Amino acid sequence: MNDKIYIPSKGPGSWKELLAQPEKQWKTGFSAKTMAYCWEDQNGFPKEFYKPLKDSGLNLDMLIAIPEYKVYLDNNKAPSQNDLFVLSKDSNGLAVIMIVHSFSQLNEWFNDYLGFVRLLNPSINSKIDEINKCKTLSSGIDLYIGWIKGDDKYLKIMYDRATVGNLLTS
C-alpha cells in the first residue's frame, strides 16, 4: 500500500477507515464522525473557521484537506496524526494548517493539544478558536496550527440520524 496516494472522499463514511482506532473513535457524538459530516457538508472551510482565520490575518483558499493525516515532526519518533491537514494558498503562496476540530462540549484534550503546540513552538500560548503561525518550514511554507470548536448543529444532526436509524431498525 502506498500511503502517499490520496483518493477523493465518497462521503463522511470514507473517513472512518483513516482513524487509528475506527471502532472506538467512529461513534455518534464523537468528534471524528461529527467532523466528517461537518466538512463533507461544506465547500471549503466550515463557518466556525471564518473568524479565527480572519483574526489571524489569513485569507486562505483551501486546495486540499486530508483527514487523519500523519506528519513526521521528528524523524526519530512516531508521526503525529492530526484531525485534518489543510494545504491552502493566499497571496503570499502556500500555507499548511494542522487542525483539531473539536466537538467536545468540555474541550476535552485541549491541554494535550497545548502541550503538543508548545513542543512545536514554546512561544505560542494558543487558545480555543484561534489559529497560530507555528513556524516556517524548510520549504518556505508557513505552518499554522489551531483548535477550532465545532458547530453544535452537527452533533444534533448526528444524534437525530442515530435516533431515526434506531427507530427504523426496531
Secondary structure, 3 states (H helix, E strand, C coil): CCCCCCCCCCCHHHHHHHCCCHHHHCCCCCHHHHHHHHHHCCCCCCHHHHHHHHHCCCCCEEEEEEEEEEECCCCCCCCEEEEEEEEEEECCEEEEEEEEEECCCCCCCHHHHHHHHHHHCCCCCCCCCEEEEEEECCCCCEEEEEEEECCHHHHHHHHHHHHHHHHHHC
